[in-house]
Amino acid sequence: MTVRDVAAGVFLALAALIVVASAIGVLVMPGATRKLHYVTPVAVVAPVFVALAVLAEGGLDYGTGQAWLTVALLLFAGPFLSHATIRAIRTRQEGDADDDGRP
């Protein structure tokens, strides 16, 4: 077992710990808007640790580049997806998402 294997294992364990902690947060929090806060670490922080594990295991290669490109796309798309989710929740609860009250 090399140092690279240990580092990759630690990064993957941290990613798994974040996912489990977030899942517990989603289970105990009431309301969809509060639960959404616990989805963010899974969508942002855990993929960074997975990409670090890929980097530690394989070094700089094509697979590492793909992993970091995926992380970049997740970091870019995350705020838009959160906003769309909150807007959908608000539309479902209040009937209309427009601020001015027009249909």
N, C-alpha and C positions, 0 to 999 in steps of 0.2 A: 504494500500500500504506500503510495507516494504522497508527497505534500499536496500535489494537485488533486488527488482523489479525496483527501481529507477536506481541503478547501471547498471542493465542489459539493461534498456531503454536507458541510456546515451551511453553505448558501442555500442548498435545497431544503435543509431542515428549517432554516429561518423562513423561507417562503411558505413551507407547510404550516409552521407555527402562526404566521400571519393569516393564512387562510382559515385555520381552525378558530383563532381568536375573533376574526371577523364574522365567521358563521355563528359563533356564540352571541356576538353582539346583535346580529340580525334576528336571532331567535328571541332574545329577551327584550328588545326595544319595541314599544308599541308604535303603530303608525308607519305608513310607508315612507314618509319624508324623513323620519328619524332613522329608519333602517338603511336608507340610501347612504348615510354617512359611513356606515360600516362596510359598504361595498367598495368604497374608494381605495382602501389599502390593498384589496385583492386585485383591483384593476391597475394600480400604479406601482405600489411598492413590491409586491410579490413577483411580478414579471422582471423587475430589476434584479432581484436576487437570483431568479432562474437564469437570466442572461449572464450574470456574474459566474454562476456555476458552469455554464457552457464555456465561458471564457477561461475559467480555471482549468477545466478538464481538457479542452481542445486547443487552447492558445488562440492566436489570431489566424483564423481561416475563414472559409466561406460560410460555414455554419454559424460562427460567432457573429459575422456581419449580418446574417439573416435574423439572428436573435435580437441584436441591437436595433435593427430596422423595425422589428415587431414592437419592441419597447417604445421606440420613438413614435410609432403610429398610435399606440395605446395612450401615450402621454398627450399626444395631439388631440385624439378623438375623445378622451375621457371627459373633459369639461362640456363638450357638445352633447354627449350622451346623457350626462347628468342633468343638463338643462332640459333636454327633451323629455327625460323621465319625470322631472319635477313638473314640467308643463302638462304632461299627460295626466299626472296625479291631480293637479289643480283643475284641469278640465273635467275630469271625472267627478271630483267632489263638488265643484261650483257650477258646472254646466258650460262655462265659457272661459277661455283663456285670455281673451282680450281685456286690457286694462280699462278701456273706455266704455265697456258695457254693451257695445254693438255686437250683433250676432255674426 
